[in-house]
Amino acid sequence: MKMDFLKTRIIAHRGIYDNQRLYENTIGAIEKAIKENIPVFLDISLLKDENLICFNDSTLTRLLHVEEKTKDVTLNDINYYSKIKIPTLEEALVLIRGRVPVILNIRSESKKHFIENKILSMIKNYPGEICIQSTNLGFLKYIHKSNKNIKIGYLVNKSNYYKFFIFNKFDYVCIDSLLISDRQARKLRESYFLVGLNIKDKNHYLKKSNCYDAYVCDNVLDIIENQVYNK
């Protein structure tokens, strides 16, 4: 299978962090995942100055305690507001450089395929396994048309649950594990390489252990400290 490099493995959502000493989507969180040999899932957002950064939220409120929308600030603003290093996508890829697999989850949209082309340019000579996923089918179609060798995944949530029947050239489906039942997940797994999103902790991971091919986990520290996953 094309996705065997992820099969039966946990994936560190935003790196490995506790948001006390190590913060999500930061250099430190990514380095911790690399040290543990765990694939990394990075949320990518577009800033006002057209920089792409590793950042999950549509606003800066939760992490940086600033009442600004992410799309309305610049990289200089981010560096000013944050006491920790929030990397650009380019910085993150240079850091990882193929040592562990990477899933890029594109959260923003842009006109005239700006994000798609910028990412395609960045990963043109990337030396490792990398996947790109989105809820936006137009984005995935463009990536697939531009380079059929890039592994793409469809991110499924409540708003687009049935739309993936329209376009099925993706290599895997990433679906919120809280959205569907275990029975539904096993059924989908018959047709797709299935990645479960929002695995919250060790107990949740163990409960879903026969439902998905790979697991995007938030509280990775809880799982790896108890050694209940397959490297």
Secondary structure, 3 states (H helix, E strand, C coil): CCCHHHCCEEEEECCCCCCCCCCCCCHHHHHHHHHCCCCEEEEEEECCCCCEEECCCCECHHHHCCCCEHHHCCHHHHHHHCCCCCCEHHHHHHHHCCCCCEEEEECCCCHHHHHHHHHHHHCCCCCCCEEEEECCHHHHHHHHHHCCCCEEEEEECHHHCCHHHCCCCCCEEEEECCCCCHHHHHHHHCCCCEEEEEECCHHHHHHCCCCCCEEEECCHHHHHCCCCCCC
